[in-house]
Amino acid sequence: MKSFCFTVDDNIRCFEELTRGRYDSIFMHPYLGMYKRLHEKFALKVQLNLFYETAGFTLSEMTDRHRDEWQENSDWLKLSFHSKLENERPYEFSSYSEVFCDCDNVNRQILRFASSSALGRTTTVHYCLATGDGLQALKDNGIVGLLGLYGTEKDKSFSYRNTPEECKAIRRGETVMSGGIAYAGIDIVLNNHPAEDILSFLDMMKDRDFIKVMIHEQYFYPDYPAYQKNFEEKLNLTFEWFINGGYRSVFFEEQLPYST
């Protein structure tokens, strides 16, 4: 059966607001409540890739009062490492110890406030760059798959340390195994496209059996300089296209042999 996965990068703000605010449920927060609505409508599975810190807050401060709720919803809502914080190309030249420590810090906090069942086994590293030692550090932290940005044959991008041949296969929509990690390309970053172009863009990939979709958290918030007021509209358009096309929502890790 055809499938798609949906991931969200740069998550940290909602965790700070859950901690600072008075929420009886994580889904009282408008950002997470939106994903609950989309899950109920489309059987959507969502993976949030997390920063460890932002100005004035770290995940070590994240409240654990909703731990049971995270665990109860972990069949469709997972959390994973993204980066220590918002900075450009953070791991392009990083050592094993730096990447291991940053990933481990995020993982430990997810285990504390959300449970082991909520911890995702795949991710997208911020800016999709890492050294060989950094990739090994991710693997040693339990990461079995990485989503990246590879562009098209006309406008090529390169992620992680994949060879040109591997990148070419990934651009065709394939998942490539290298060094014990599965690599696949994000096919569309929704915040990069106006709503009116999303369906035609997806139509170009309708023959693919597995499509990967991503968006970033910050575009949800009205006080963000590049706020997109149609954030939820874009998601509804996208997931309606998938459901009408016979696709089902999965986590990337469920597509891999490591998912048992």
CYANA upper distance limits for C-alpha pairs under 8 A (distance plus 0.5 A):
  1 MET  CA    209 ASP  CA      7.88
  1 MET  CA    246 GLY  CA      8.29
  1 MET  CA    247 TYR  CA      7.48
  1 MET  CA    248 ARG  CA      8.08
  2 LYS  CA    208 ARG  CA      8.24
  2 LYS  CA    209 ASP  CA      5.02
  2 LYS  CA    210 PHE  CA      6.46
  2 LYS  CA    246 GLY  CA      7.11
  2 LYS  CA    247 TYR  CA      5.23
  2 LYS  CA    248 ARG  CA      6.97
  3 SER  CA    209 ASP  CA      6.67
  3 SER  CA    210 PHE  CA      5.45
  3 SER  CA    211 ILE  CA      7.19
  3 SER  CA    247 TYR  CA      5.13
  3 SER  CA    248 ARG  CA      5.12
  3 SER  CA    249 SER  CA      6.23
  3 SER  CA    250 VAL  CA      6.98
  4 PHE  CA    210 PHE  CA      5.77
  4 PHE  CA    211 ILE  CA      5.15
  4 PHE  CA    212 LYS  CA      6.10
  4 PHE  CA    213 VAL  CA      7.83
  4 PHE  CA    242 PHE  CA      8.15
  4 PHE  CA    247 TYR  CA      7.04
  4 PHE  CA    248 ARG  CA      6.75
  4 PHE  CA    249 SER  CA      5.68
  4 PHE  CA    250 VAL  CA      6.52
  5 CYS  CA     45 LYS  CA      7.83
  5 CYS  CA     46 VAL  CA      8.29
  5 CYS  CA    210 PHE  CA      8.34
  5 CYS  CA    211 ILE  CA      7.09
  5 CYS  CA    212 LYS  CA      5.52
  5 CYS  CA    213 VAL  CA      6.62
  5 CYS  CA    249 SER  CA      6.27
  5 CYS  CA    250 VAL  CA      5.70
  5 CYS  CA    251 PHE  CA      5.95
  5 CYS  CA    252 PHE  CA      6.43
  6 PHE  CA     45 LYS  CA      7.37
  6 PHE  CA     46 VAL  CA      6.18
  6 PHE  CA     47 GLN  CA      7.07
  6 PHE  CA    212 LYS  CA      6.70
  6 PHE  CA    213 VAL  CA      5.35
  6 PHE  CA    214 MET  CA      6.18
  6 PHE  CA    249 SER  CA      8.19
  6 PHE  CA    250 VAL  CA      8.36
  6 PHE  CA    251 PHE  CA      7.87
  7 THR  CA     46 VAL  CA      6.46
  7 THR  CA     47 GLN  CA      5.23
  7 THR  CA     48 LEU  CA      6.45
  7 THR  CA     49 ASN  CA      7.72
  7 THR  CA    213 VAL  CA      6.94
  7 THR  CA    214 MET  CA      5.39
  7 THR  CA    215 ILE  CA      7.30
  8 VAL  CA     46 VAL  CA      8.11
  8 VAL  CA     47 GLN  CA      6.71
  8 VAL  CA     48 LEU  CA      5.39
  8 VAL  CA     49 ASN  CA      6.45
  8 VAL  CA    214 MET  CA      5.99
  8 VAL  CA    215 ILE  CA      5.49
  8 VAL  CA    216 HIS  CA      5.77
  8 VAL  CA    217 GLU  CA      6.91
  9 ASP  CA     48 LEU  CA      6.80
  9 ASP  CA     49 ASN  CA      5.44
  9 ASP  CA     50 LEU  CA      7.32
  9 ASP  CA     82 HIS  CA      7.51
  9 ASP  CA    124 THR  CA      8.03
  9 ASP  CA    126 HIS  CA      8.39
  9 ASP  CA    214 MET  CA      7.85
  9 ASP  CA    215 ILE  CA      6.93
  9 ASP  CA    216 HIS  CA      5.29
  9 ASP  CA    217 GLU  CA      6.84
 10 ASP  CA     49 ASN  CA      6.82
 10 ASP  CA     50 LEU  CA      6.31
 10 ASP  CA     51 PHE  CA      6.45
 10 ASP  CA     82 HIS  CA      7.48
 10 ASP  CA     86 GLU  CA      7.96
 10 ASP  CA    126 HIS  CA      8.40
 10 ASP  CA    216 HIS  CA      6.40
 10 ASP  CA    217 GLU  CA      6.42
 10 ASP  CA    218 GLN  CA      7.79
 11 ASN  CA     15 PHE  CA      8.38
 11 ASN  CA     48 LEU  CA      6.93
 11 ASN  CA     49 ASN  CA      6.46
 11 ASN  CA     50 LEU  CA      5.15
 11 ASN  CA     51 PHE  CA      6.42
 11 ASN  CA    216 HIS  CA      7.96
 11 ASN  CA    217 GLU  CA      6.05
 11 ASN  CA    218 GLN  CA      8.15
 12 ILE  CA     16 GLU  CA      7.05
 12 ILE  CA     50 LEU  CA      6.49
 12 ILE  CA     51 PHE  CA      6.12
 12 ILE  CA     52 TYR  CA      7.76
 12 ILE  CA     53 GLU  CA      7.56
 12 ILE  CA     54 THR  CA      7.56
 13 ARG  CA     17 GLU  CA      6.75
 13 ARG  CA     54 THR  CA      8.50
 13 ARG  CA    218 GLN  CA      8.32
 14 CYS  CA     18 LEU  CA      6.54
 14 CYS  CA     29 HIS  CA      7.93
 14 CYS  CA     31 TYR  CA      7.58
 14 CYS  CA     32 LEU  CA      8.34
 15 PHE  CA     19 THR  CA      6.76
 15 PHE  CA     59 LEU  CA      8.05
 15 PHE  CA     62 MET  CA      6.83
 16 GLU  CA     20 ARG  CA      6.60
 16 GLU  CA     57 PHE  CA      7.08
 16 GLU  CA     58 THR  CA      8.41
 16 GLU  CA     59 LEU  CA      8.43
 16 GLU  CA     62 MET  CA      7.15
 17 GLU  CA     21 GLY  CA      6.06
 18 LEU  CA     22 ARG  CA      7.67
 18 LEU  CA     23 TYR  CA      6.94
 18 LEU  CA     26 ILE  CA      7.47
 18 LEU  CA     29 HIS  CA      7.66
 18 LEU  CA     62 MET  CA      8.22
 18 LEU  CA     63 THR  CA      7.78
 19 THR  CA     61 GLU  CA      7.92
 19 THR  CA     62 MET  CA      6.05
 19 THR  CA     63 THR  CA      5.61
 23 TYR  CA     28 MET  CA      6.64
 23 TYR  CA     29 HIS  CA      7.65
 24 ASP  CA     28 MET  CA      7.59
 25 SER  CA     29 HIS  CA      8.19
 25 SER  CA     66 HIS  CA      7.37
 25 SER  CA     69 GLU  CA      8.06
 26 ILE  CA     32 LEU  CA      7.12
 26 ILE  CA     33 GLY  CA      8.02
 26 ILE  CA     66 HIS  CA      7.32
 26 ILE  CA     69 GLU  CA      8.02
 27 PHE  CA     31 TYR  CA      8.32
 27 PHE  CA     32 LEU  CA      5.60
 27 PHE  CA     33 GLY  CA      4.69
 27 PHE  CA     34 MET  CA      8.41
 27 PHE  CA     36 LYS  CA      7.38
 28 MET  CA     32 LEU  CA      7.87
 28 MET  CA     33 GLY  CA      6.37
 29 HIS  CA     33 GLY  CA      6.28
 30 PRO  CA     34 MET  CA      6.53
 31 TYR  CA     35 TYR  CA      7.39
 31 TYR  CA    220 PHE  CA      7.78
 32 LEU  CA     36 LYS  CA      6.88
 33 GLY  CA     37 ARG  CA      6.87
 34 MET  CA     38 LEU  CA      6.83
 34 MET  CA    232 GLU  CA      7.86
 35 TYR  CA     39 HIS  CA      6.50
 35 TYR  CA     46 VAL  CA      7.96
 36 LYS  CA     40 GLU  CA      6.70
 37 ARG  CA     41 LYS  CA      6.66
 38 LEU  CA     42 PHE  CA      6.31
 38 LEU  CA     43 ALA  CA      7.82
 38 LEU  CA     44 LEU  CA      6.68
 38 LEU  CA    236 ASN  CA      7.96
 39 HIS  CA     43 ALA  CA      5.12
 39 HIS  CA     44 LEU  CA      4.65
 39 HIS  CA     45 LYS  CA      7.05
 39 HIS  CA     76 TRP  CA      8.11
 40 GLU  CA     44 LEU  CA      7.78
 42 PHE  CA    239 PHE  CA      7.39
 42 PHE  CA    240 GLU  CA      8.15
 42 PHE  CA    243 ILE  CA      7.68
 43 ALA  CA    248 ARG  CA      8.46
 43 ALA  CA    249 SER  CA      7.33
 44 LEU  CA     76 TRP  CA      7.38
 44 LEU  CA    249 SER  CA      5.96
 44 LEU  CA    250 VAL  CA      8.26
 45 LYS  CA     75 ASP  CA      8.31
 45 LYS  CA     76 TRP  CA      4.84
 45 LYS  CA     77 LEU  CA      6.49
 45 LYS  CA    249 SER  CA      6.30
 45 LYS  CA    250 VAL  CA      6.49
 45 LYS  CA    251 PHE  CA      7.01
 46 VAL  CA     76 TRP  CA      6.53
 46 VAL  CA     77 LEU  CA      5.46
 46 VAL  CA     78 LYS  CA      6.91
 46 VAL  CA    251 PHE  CA      7.99
 47 GLN  CA     77 LEU  CA      6.33
 47 GLN  CA     78 LYS  CA      5.21
 47 GLN  CA     79 LEU  CA      6.14
 47 GLN  CA     80 SER  CA      7.75
 47 GLN  CA    120 GLY  CA      7.88
 47 GLN  CA    251 PHE  CA      7.86
 48 LEU  CA     77 LEU  CA      8.22
 48 LEU  CA     78 LYS  CA      6.77
 48 LEU  CA     79 LEU  CA      5.37
 48 LEU  CA     80 SER  CA      6.77
 49 ASN  CA     79 LEU  CA      6.33
 49 ASN  CA     80 SER  CA      5.21
 49 ASN  CA     81 PHE  CA      5.88
 49 ASN  CA     82 HIS  CA      5.50
 49 ASN  CA    123 THR  CA      7.05
 49 ASN  CA    124 THR  CA      7.67
 50 LEU  CA     79 LEU  CA      7.48
 50 LEU  CA     80 SER  CA      6.45
 50 LEU  CA     81 PHE  CA      5.63
 50 LEU  CA     82 HIS  CA      5.45
 50 LEU  CA     83 SER  CA      7.32
 50 LEU  CA    106 VAL  CA      7.89
 51 PHE  CA     81 PHE  CA      7.35
 51 PHE  CA     82 HIS  CA      6.10
 51 PHE  CA     83 SER  CA      5.51
 51 PHE  CA     84 LYS  CA      5.73
 51 PHE  CA     85 LEU  CA      5.62
 51 PHE  CA     86 GLU  CA      7.73
 51 PHE  CA    106 VAL  CA      8.05
 52 TYR  CA     58 THR  CA      6.18
 52 TYR  CA     59 LEU  CA      5.92
 52 TYR  CA     81 PHE  CA      8.50
 52 TYR  CA     83 SER  CA      7.14
 52 TYR  CA     84 LYS  CA      5.20
 52 TYR  CA     85 LEU  CA      6.47
 52 TYR  CA    102 ASP  CA      8.25
 52 TYR  CA    105 ASN  CA      7.86
 52 TYR  CA    106 VAL  CA      6.20
 53 GLU  CA     57 PHE  CA      6.24
 53 GLU  CA     58 THR  CA      4.63
 53 GLU  CA     59 LEU  CA      6.77
 53 GLU  CA     84 LYS  CA      6.66
 53 GLU  CA     85 LEU  CA      5.84
 54 THR  CA     58 THR  CA      6.88
 54 THR  CA     85 LEU  CA      6.71
 54 THR  CA     86 GLU  CA      7.93
 57 PHE  CA     61 GLU  CA      7.40
 58 THR  CA     62 MET  CA      7.70
 59 LEU  CA    106 VAL  CA      7.70
 59 LEU  CA    109 GLN  CA      6.78
 60 SER  CA    109 GLN  CA      6.70
 62 MET  CA    109 GLN  CA      8.45
 62 MET  CA    113 PHE  CA      7.55
 63 THR  CA    113 PHE  CA      7.06
 64 ASP  CA    112 ARG  CA      7.49
 64 ASP  CA    113 PHE  CA      4.74
 64 ASP  CA    114 ALA  CA      7.63
 65 ARG  CA    113 PHE  CA      8.05
 66 HIS  CA     70 TRP  CA      6.90
 66 HIS  CA    113 PHE  CA      7.75
 66 HIS  CA    114 ALA  CA      7.91
 67 ARG  CA     71 GLN  CA      6.77
 67 ARG  CA    112 ARG  CA      8.38
 67 ARG  CA    113 PHE  CA      5.62
 67 ARG  CA    114 ALA  CA      5.10
 67 ARG  CA    115 SER  CA      7.15
 68 ASP  CA     72 GLU  CA      6.54
 68 ASP  CA    114 ALA  CA      7.69
 68 ASP  CA    115 SER  CA      8.45
 69 GLU  CA     73 ASN  CA      6.75
 69 GLU  CA    114 ALA  CA      8.36
 70 TRP  CA     74 SER  CA      6.50
 70 TRP  CA     77 LEU  CA      8.21
 70 TRP  CA    114 ALA  CA      5.55
 70 TRP  CA    115 SER  CA      7.72
 70 TRP  CA    118 ALA  CA      7.16
 71 GLN  CA    114 ALA  CA      6.45
 71 GLN  CA    115 SER  CA      6.29
 71 GLN  CA    116 SER  CA      8.45
 71 GLN  CA    117 SER  CA      6.70
 71 GLN  CA    118 ALA  CA      6.49
 73 ASN  CA     77 LEU  CA      6.36
 73 ASN  CA    118 ALA  CA      8.48
 74 SER  CA     78 LYS  CA      6.14
 74 SER  CA    117 SER  CA      6.46
 74 SER  CA    118 ALA  CA      5.27
 75 ASP  CA    117 SER  CA      8.45
 75 ASP  CA    118 ALA  CA      8.33
 77 LEU  CA    118 ALA  CA      7.38
 78 LYS  CA    117 SER  CA      8.45
 78 LYS  CA    118 ALA  CA      5.22
 78 LYS  CA    119 LEU  CA      6.29
 78 LYS  CA    120 GLY  CA      5.97
 79 LEU  CA    110 ILE  CA      7.56
 79 LEU  CA    118 ALA  CA      6.43
 79 LEU  CA    119 LEU  CA      5.71
 79 LEU  CA    120 GLY  CA      5.93
 80 SER  CA    106 VAL  CA      8.07
 80 SER  CA    107 ASN  CA      7.53
 80 SER  CA    110 ILE  CA      8.30
 80 SER  CA    119 LEU  CA      6.39
 80 SER  CA    120 GLY  CA      5.52
 80 SER  CA    121 ARG  CA      7.69
 80 SER  CA    122 THR  CA      7.65
 80 SER  CA    123 THR  CA      6.62
 81 PHE  CA    103 CYS  CA      6.25
 81 PHE  CA    106 VAL  CA      6.24
 81 PHE  CA    107 ASN  CA      7.13
 81 PHE  CA    123 THR  CA      7.00
 81 PHE  CA    124 THR  CA      8.43
 81 PHE  CA    125 VAL  CA      8.02
 82 HIS  CA    103 CYS  CA      8.24
 82 HIS  CA    123 THR  CA      7.21
 82 HIS  CA    124 THR  CA      6.60
 82 HIS  CA    125 VAL  CA      5.44
 82 HIS  CA    126 HIS  CA      6.09
 83 SER  CA     90 PRO  CA      8.05
 83 SER  CA    102 ASP  CA      7.37
 83 SER  CA    103 CYS  CA      7.75
 83 SER  CA    125 VAL  CA      6.90
 83 SER  CA    126 HIS  CA      6.19
 84 LYS  CA    102 ASP  CA      6.18
 84 LYS  CA    103 CYS  CA      8.25
 84 LYS  CA    106 VAL  CA      8.38
 88 GLU  CA    127 TYR  CA      7.52
 89 ARG  CA    126 HIS  CA      7.44
 89 ARG  CA    127 TYR  CA      5.77
 89 ARG  CA    128 CYS  CA      8.32
 89 ARG  CA    129 LEU  CA      7.18
 90 PRO  CA     94 SER  CA      8.05
 90 PRO  CA    126 HIS  CA      7.55
 90 PRO  CA    127 TYR  CA      7.90
 90 PRO  CA    129 LEU  CA      8.35
 91 TYR  CA     99 VAL  CA      7.64
 91 TYR  CA    126 HIS  CA      8.49
 91 TYR  CA    129 LEU  CA      6.45
 91 TYR  CA    130 ALA  CA      5.56
 91 TYR  CA    131 THR  CA      7.67
 91 TYR  CA    134 GLY  CA      7.89
 92 GLU  CA    129 LEU  CA      5.51
 92 GLU  CA    130 ALA  CA      5.29
 92 GLU  CA    131 THR  CA      6.63
 93 PHE  CA    130 ALA  CA      7.25
 93 PHE  CA    131 THR  CA      6.45
 94 SER  CA     98 GLU  CA      6.76
 94 SER  CA     99 VAL  CA      7.16
 94 SER  CA    130 ALA  CA      7.49
 94 SER  CA    131 THR  CA      6.93
 94 SER  CA    133 ASP  CA      8.46
 94 SER  CA    134 GLY  CA      6.97
 95 SER  CA     99 VAL  CA      7.01
 95 SER  CA    131 THR  CA      7.89
 95 SER  CA    133 ASP  CA      6.67
 95 SER  CA    134 GLY  CA      6.55
 96 TYR  CA    100 PHE  CA      6.42
 96 TYR  CA    133 ASP  CA      5.25
 96 TYR  CA    134 GLY  CA      5.32
 96 TYR  CA    135 LEU  CA      8.46
 96 TYR  CA    136 GLN  CA      7.70
 96 TYR  CA    137 ALA  CA      5.98
 97 SER  CA    101 CYS  CA      6.38
 97 SER  CA    134 GLY  CA      8.48
 97 SER  CA    137 ALA  CA      7.86
 98 GLU  CA    102 ASP  CA      6.68
 98 GLU  CA    134 GLY  CA      8.41
 99 VAL  CA    103 CYS  CA      6.56
 99 VAL  CA    134 GLY  CA      5.99
 99 VAL  CA    137 ALA  CA      6.56
 99 VAL  CA    138 LEU  CA      7.53
100 PHE  CA    104 ASP  CA      6.36
100 PHE  CA    134 GLY  CA      7.76
100 PHE  CA    137 ALA  CA      5.26
100 PHE  CA    138 LEU  CA      6.82
100 PHE  CA    140 ASP  CA      8.23
100 PHE  CA    141 ASN  CA      7.44
101 CYS  CA    105 ASN  CA      6.48
102 ASP  CA    106 VAL  CA      7.04
103 CYS  CA    107 ASN  CA      6.66
103 CYS  CA    138 LEU  CA      7.45
103 CYS  CA    141 ASN  CA      7.48
104 ASP  CA    108 ARG  CA      6.45
104 ASP  CA    141 ASN  CA      7.04
105 ASN  CA    109 GLN  CA      6.95
106 VAL  CA    110 ILE  CA      6.81
107 ASN  CA    111 LEU  CA      6.71
107 ASN  CA    119 LEU  CA      7.68
108 ARG  CA    112 ARG  CA      6.71
109 GLN  CA    113 PHE  CA      6.65
109 GLN  CA    114 ALA  CA      8.47
110 ILE  CA    114 ALA  CA      5.74
110 ILE  CA    115 SER  CA      6.97
110 ILE  CA    116 SER  CA      8.02
110 ILE  CA    118 ALA  CA      7.91
110 ILE  CA    119 LEU  CA      6.97
111 LEU  CA    115 SER  CA      4.90
111 LEU  CA    116 SER  CA      5.63
111 LEU  CA    118 ALA  CA      8.16
111 LEU  CA    119 LEU  CA      7.43
114 ALA  CA    118 ALA  CA      6.51
114 ALA  CA    119 LEU  CA      8.36
115 SER  CA    119 LEU  CA      7.58
120 GLY  CA    253 GLU  CA      8.31
121 ARG  CA    142 GLY  CA      6.67
121 ARG  CA    143 ILE  CA      5.35
121 ARG  CA    144 VAL  CA      6.33
121 ARG  CA    145 GLY  CA      7.46
121 ARG  CA    253 GLU  CA      6.82
122 THR  CA    143 ILE  CA      5.79
122 THR  CA    144 VAL  CA      6.18
122 THR  CA    145 GLY  CA      5.03
122 THR  CA    146 LEU  CA      6.15
122 THR  CA    147 LEU  CA      8.20
122 THR  CA    252 PHE  CA      7.32
122 THR  CA    253 GLU  CA      6.53
123 THR  CA    143 ILE  CA      7.84
123 THR  CA    145 GLY  CA      7.14
123 THR  CA    146 LEU  CA      5.73
123 THR  CA    147 LEU  CA      6.73
124 THR  CA    128 CYS  CA      6.92
124 THR  CA    146 LEU  CA      6.01
124 THR  CA    147 LEU  CA      5.47
124 THR  CA    148 GLY  CA      6.61
125 VAL  CA    129 LEU  CA      7.40
125 VAL  CA    146 LEU  CA      8.02
125 VAL  CA    147 LEU  CA      8.43
125 VAL  CA    148 GLY  CA      8.25
128 CYS  CA    147 LEU  CA      8.39
128 CYS  CA    148 GLY  CA      5.96
128 CYS  CA    149 LEU  CA      7.36
128 CYS  CA    159 SER  CA      5.70
128 CYS  CA    160 TYR  CA      6.19
129 LEU  CA    159 SER  CA      6.18
129 LEU  CA    160 TYR  CA      4.95
129 LEU  CA    161 ARG  CA      8.06
130 ALA  CA    134 GLY  CA      5.93
130 ALA  CA    135 LEU  CA      6.66
130 ALA  CA    160 TYR  CA      5.71
130 ALA  CA    161 ARG  CA      7.58
131 THR  CA    135 LEU  CA      6.72
131 THR  CA    160 TYR  CA      7.78
131 THR  CA    161 ARG  CA      7.64
132 GLY  CA    136 GLN  CA      6.87
132 GLY  CA    161 ARG  CA      7.66
133 ASP  CA    137 ALA  CA      6.73
134 GLY  CA    138 LEU  CA      6.86
135 LEU  CA    139 LYS  CA      6.75
136 GLN  CA    140 ASP  CA      6.57
137 ALA  CA    141 ASN  CA      6.80
138 LEU  CA    142 GLY  CA      7.16
138 LEU  CA    143 ILE  CA      5.97
139 LYS  CA    143 ILE  CA      5.25
139 LYS  CA    144 VAL  CA      6.81
139 LYS  CA    180 GLY  CA      8.32
139 LYS  CA    181 ILE  CA      7.72
143 ILE  CA    181 ILE  CA      8.06
144 VAL  CA    180 GLY  CA      7.69
144 VAL  CA    181 ILE  CA      5.54
144 VAL  CA    182 ALA  CA      6.77
144 VAL  CA    253 GLU  CA      7.94
144 VAL  CA    258 TYR  CA      7.54
145 GLY  CA    181 ILE  CA      5.72
145 GLY  CA    182 ALA  CA      4.89
145 GLY  CA    183 TYR  CA      6.30
145 GLY  CA    184 ALA  CA      8.48
145 GLY  CA    252 PHE  CA      8.05
145 GLY  CA    253 GLU  CA      7.27
145 GLY  CA    256 LEU  CA      8.47
146 LEU  CA    181 ILE  CA      7.65
146 LEU  CA    182 ALA  CA      6.69
146 LEU  CA    183 TYR  CA      5.51
146 LEU  CA    184 ALA  CA      7.11
147 LEU  CA    183 TYR  CA      6.35
147 LEU  CA    184 ALA  CA      5.53
147 LEU  CA    185 GLY  CA      5.98
147 LEU  CA    186 ILE  CA      6.60
148 GLY  CA    159 SER  CA      6.20
148 GLY  CA    160 TYR  CA      8.10
148 GLY  CA    183 TYR  CA      7.87
148 GLY  CA    184 ALA  CA      6.88
148 GLY  CA    185 GLY  CA      5.47
148 GLY  CA    186 ILE  CA      6.27
149 LEU  CA    157 SER  CA      6.87
149 LEU  CA    158 PHE  CA      7.24
149 LEU  CA    159 SER  CA      6.49
149 LEU  CA    185 GLY  CA      6.04
149 LEU  CA    186 ILE  CA      6.19
149 LEU  CA    187 ASP  CA      8.43
150 TYR  CA    156 LYS  CA      6.63
150 TYR  CA    157 SER  CA      4.78
150 TYR  CA    158 PHE  CA      5.56
150 TYR  CA    159 SER  CA      6.70
150 TYR  CA    167 CYS  CA      7.06
150 TYR  CA    170 ILE  CA      7.82
150 TYR  CA    171 ARG  CA      6.75
150 TYR  CA    185 GLY  CA      6.44
150 TYR  CA    186 ILE  CA      8.12
151 GLY  CA    155 ASP  CA      6.15
151 GLY  CA    156 LYS  CA      5.13
151 GLY  CA    157 SER  CA      5.25
151 GLY  CA    158 PHE  CA      8.13
151 GLY  CA    171 ARG  CA      7.31
152 THR  CA    156 LYS  CA      5.59
152 THR  CA    157 SER  CA      7.89
152 THR  CA    171 ARG  CA      6.48
153 GLU  CA    168 LYS  CA      7.89
153 GLU  CA    171 ARG  CA      7.74
158 PHE  CA    162 ASN  CA      7.84
158 PHE  CA    167 CYS  CA      7.31
162 ASN  CA    166 GLU  CA      6.25
162 ASN  CA    167 CYS  CA      6.60
162 ASN  CA    178 SER  CA      8.31
163 THR  CA    167 CYS  CA      6.64
164 PRO  CA    168 LYS  CA      6.65
165 GLU  CA    169 ALA  CA      6.95
166 GLU  CA    170 ILE  CA      6.68
166 GLU  CA    176 VAL  CA      7.11
167 CYS  CA    171 ARG  CA      6.65
168 LYS  CA    172 ARG  CA      7.11
169 ALA  CA    173 GLY  CA      7.33
169 ALA  CA    174 GLU  CA      6.11
169 ALA  CA    175 THR  CA      8.24
169 ALA  CA    176 VAL  CA      7.89
170 ILE  CA    174 GLU  CA      5.22
170 ILE  CA    175 THR  CA      6.53
170 ILE  CA    176 VAL  CA      7.18
170 ILE  CA    183 TYR  CA      8.05
170 ILE  CA    184 ALA  CA      6.19
170 ILE  CA    185 GLY  CA      6.33
171 ARG  CA    185 GLY  CA      7.08
173 GLY  CA    184 ALA  CA      7.74
173 GLY  CA    185 GLY  CA      7.40
173 GLY  CA    208 ARG  CA      7.44
173 GLY  CA    210 PHE  CA      7.80
173 GLY  CA    211 ILE  CA      7.98
174 GLU  CA    184 ALA  CA      7.05
175 THR  CA    182 ALA  CA      6.90
175 THR  CA    183 TYR  CA      6.03
175 THR  CA    184 ALA  CA      5.25
175 THR  CA    185 GLY  CA      8.34
176 VAL  CA    182 ALA  CA      6.04
176 VAL  CA    183 TYR  CA      5.64
176 VAL  CA    184 ALA  CA      7.04
177 MET  CA    181 ILE  CA      6.16
177 MET  CA    182 ALA  CA      4.96
177 MET  CA    183 TYR  CA      6.75
178 SER  CA    182 ALA  CA      6.94
178 SER  CA    183 TYR  CA      8.05
182 ALA  CA    256 LEU  CA      8.06
185 GLY  CA    212 LYS  CA      7.53
186 ILE  CA    211 ILE  CA      8.16
186 ILE  CA    212 LYS  CA      5.42
186 ILE  CA    213 VAL  CA      6.46
186 ILE  CA    214 MET  CA      7.32
187 ASP  CA    211 ILE  CA      6.81
187 ASP  CA    212 LYS  CA      5.75
187 ASP  CA    213 VAL  CA      6.51
188 ILE  CA    212 LYS  CA      7.38
188 ILE  CA    213 VAL  CA      5.71
188 ILE  CA    214 MET  CA      6.84
189 VAL  CA    193 HIS  CA      7.82
189 VAL  CA    213 VAL  CA      6.68
189 VAL  CA    214 MET  CA      5.30
189 VAL  CA    215 ILE  CA      5.90
190 LEU  CA    194 PRO  CA      8.49
190 LEU  CA    198 ILE  CA      8.05
190 LEU  CA    213 VAL  CA      7.76
190 LEU  CA    214 MET  CA      6.70
190 LEU  CA    215 ILE  CA      5.78
190 LEU  CA    234 LYS  CA      7.72
191 ASN  CA    215 ILE  CA      6.26
191 ASN  CA    216 HIS  CA      7.51
191 ASN  CA    219 TYR  CA      7.78
191 ASN  CA    228 GLN  CA      8.24
191 ASN  CA    231 PHE  CA      8.28
193 HIS  CA    197 ASP  CA      6.88
193 HIS  CA    198 ILE  CA      6.88
194 PRO  CA    198 ILE  CA      7.25
195 ALA  CA    230 ASN  CA      8.25
195 ALA  CA    233 GLU  CA      8.27
195 ALA  CA    234 LYS  CA      6.17
195 ALA  CA    237 LEU  CA      8.45
197 ASP  CA    201 PHE  CA      6.71
198 ILE  CA    202 LEU  CA      6.69
198 ILE  CA    234 LYS  CA      8.29
198 ILE  CA    237 LEU  CA      8.35
198 ILE  CA    238 THR  CA      7.65
199 LEU  CA    203 ASP  CA      6.54
199 LEU  CA    237 LEU  CA      7.98
199 LEU  CA    238 THR  CA      7.58
199 LEU  CA    241 TRP  CA      7.72
200 SER  CA    204 MET  CA      7.16
201 PHE  CA    205 MET  CA      7.86
202 LEU  CA    206 LYS  CA      7.00
205 MET  CA    211 ILE  CA      8.26
206 LYS  CA    245 GLY  CA      8.40
218 GLN  CA    224 TYR  CA      7.01
218 GLN  CA    227 TYR  CA      7.92
219 TYR  CA    224 TYR  CA      7.02
219 TYR  CA    226 ALA  CA      6.78
219 TYR  CA    227 TYR  CA      5.12
219 TYR  CA    228 GLN  CA      5.95
219 TYR  CA    231 PHE  CA      7.60
220 PHE  CA    224 TYR  CA      8.40
220 PHE  CA    227 TYR  CA      6.72
220 PHE  CA    228 GLN  CA      6.82
220 PHE  CA    229 LYS  CA      7.65
220 PHE  CA    231 PHE  CA      6.45
221 TYR  CA    227 TYR  CA      6.46
221 TYR  CA    228 GLN  CA      8.31
222 PRO  CA    227 TYR  CA      5.94
222 PRO  CA    228 GLN  CA      8.14
222 PRO  CA    229 LYS  CA      7.73
223 ASP  CA    227 TYR  CA      7.37
230 ASN  CA    234 LYS  CA      6.62
231 PHE  CA    235 LEU  CA      7.14
232 GLU  CA    236 ASN  CA      6.71
233 GLU  CA    237 LEU  CA      6.67
234 LYS  CA    238 THR  CA      6.65
235 LEU  CA    239 PHE  CA      6.60
236 ASN  CA    240 GLU  CA      6.45
237 LEU  CA    241 TRP  CA      6.82
238 THR  CA    242 PHE  CA      7.04
239 PHE  CA    243 ILE  CA      6.65
240 GLU  CA    244 ASN  CA      6.44
241 TRP  CA    245 GLY  CA      6.54
242 PHE  CA    246 GLY  CA      6.89
242 PHE  CA    247 TYR  CA      5.58
242 PHE  CA    248 ARG  CA      7.78
243 ILE  CA    247 TYR  CA      5.81
243 ILE  CA    248 ARG  CA      7.17
250 VAL  CA    254 GLU  CA      6.95
250 VAL  CA    255 GLN  CA      8.19
251 PHE  CA    255 GLN  CA      7.74
252 PHE  CA    256 LEU  CA      7.67
253 GLU  CA    258 TYR  CA      7.69
253 GLU  CA    259 SER  CA      6.26
254 GLU  CA    258 TYR  CA      8.46
254 GLU  CA    259 SER  CA      5.80
255 GLN  CA    259 SER  CA      7.87
